[in-house]
Amino acid sequence: MIDSTILKEAPYTHCYCEENVYLLGRLLLESATIDETECEVFVAFISNETKSVLLCRAKDSTQEHLIPGYSPVIWDYHVILILRSTQKGCFVYDFDSRMPLGCSFEDYFKATFPFGDGINQRYQSLFRVISLANYLDHFASDRSHMESFFLSTSIPRFSSFA
């Protein structure tokens, strides 16, 4: 699991999951606290062809009345960090979830996708998983699709990721 000190240092910006994961991953590598012979770190992109994935247990949910007890959101995509330890299993780091940071992959998956294939195909999630190293090497962010949601002055300006 990721040291709690690193998690406290990791910056968080609301609605910027891929930047949050990038910054956490960079901190993780710079801290040299992960034994690469024991752990692998991945980034998972969650989306689908309709750009409308149903994610439950979301901090941002305002639709609790639609599926009581599930805190659902429908987003175009989401990005999470996954740490796989040969000794301890898989853990998920999702700053936008009500699940604890570093919860088991199994717990995260059951809570976030509780309906499995039992939901309309339009909302079913697809996953693309890549190594953290690949993500850090090739990450680029273009948030122009969000300008309609936020005033341009409220879009955070991150320092260069390259």
Salt bridges, closest charged atoms under 4 A:
GLU18 OE1 - ARG143 NH2 2.56
GLU19 OE1 - ARG143 NH2 2.96
GLU30 OE2 - ARG26 NE 3.92
GLU40 OE1 - ARG84 NH2 2.30
ASP60 OD2 - HIS14 NE2 2.74
ASP76 OD2 - HIS145 NE2 3.98
ASP94 OD1 - HIS78 NE2 2.92
GLU106 OE2 - LYS110 NZ 2.90
